[in-house]
Amino acid sequence: MNLHGVILPAHRALSFDERFGSAALRFNYPNAWDRLQGRTGTGLYLHGVPPNVLTHVPRATDGCVAMANEDVGRLLETLDL
């Protein structure tokens, strides 16, 4: 299967910054196909939220996907990373 333009979780990380909640998943962006298209970037994550926040409002991150910490925890239980 060829996944041109699809980004996938690359690795699981415990939260390294309170802004990212309980955990974060780093995406493989830019992947090889993205680089061939001239796309660049770093630090694209799916992550939780700070302990005093239920969820981020739209556009509250710099390109990341933010979810409630409980939802991130459930997702991590289902992924084999």
C-alpha positions in Angstrom: 0.0 0.0 0.0 1.4 3.4 -1.0 0.5 6.1 1.6 1.6 9.3 -0.3 0.7 12.3 1.8 -0.4 10.4 4.8 1.2 11.1 8.2 1.3 8.4 10.8 2.3 8.3 14.5 6.1 7.7 14.6 6.6 7.2 18.4 5.0 7.6 21.7 6.4 10.0 24.3 5.5 10.8 27.8 4.6 14.4 28.1 7.8 16.5 28.2 6.0 19.8 28.7 2.9 20.6 30.7 1.3 22.2 27.7 1.1 18.8 26.1 -0.8 17.1 28.9 -0.2 13.5 29.9 1.3 12.2 26.7 2.1 13.0 23.1 2.5 11.1 19.8 4.9 12.5 17.3 3.9 12.2 13.7 6.3 11.2 10.9 6.0 14.6 9.2 7.6 15.4 6.9 7.9 11.9 5.6 9.8 11.0 2.4 6.9 11.9 0.1 6.4 15.3 1.8 10.1 16.1 1.5 10.0 15.3 -2.2 7.2 17.8 -2.5 9.4 20.4 -0.8 7.5 20.4 2.5 9.4 21.0 5.7 8.5 21.2 9.4 9.1 19.6 12.7 7.2 19.0 16.0 3.8 17.8 14.7 2.1 16.0 17.6 -1.2 14.6 18.8 -1.1 15.5 22.5 -3.1 16.0 25.6 -3.8 19.3 27.3 -2.6 21.0 30.5 -4.1 19.5 33.7 -6.5 22.5 34.3 -7.9 22.4 30.7 -10.6 20.0 29.5 -9.8 20.5 25.8 -8.1 23.1 23.6 -10.3 25.5 21.7 -9.9 25.4 17.9 -6.6 26.8 16.7 -5.1 26.8 20.2 -2.0 24.8 19.0 0.7 25.5 16.4 -0.5 22.8 14.0 -0.8 19.9 16.4 -3.9 17.9 17.3 -5.0 18.4 20.9 -7.3 16.0 22.7 -8.5 15.6 26.3 -5.9 13.6 28.3 -8.4 10.8 28.9 -8.9 10.4 25.2 -5.2 10.4 24.5 -4.8 7.7 27.1 -7.4 5.5 25.5 -5.8 6.0 22.1 -2.4 5.1 23.4 -3.8 1.8 24.7 -4.9 0.8 21.2 -1.7 1.7 19.3 1.3 -0.6 19.0 4.2 1.9 19.1 
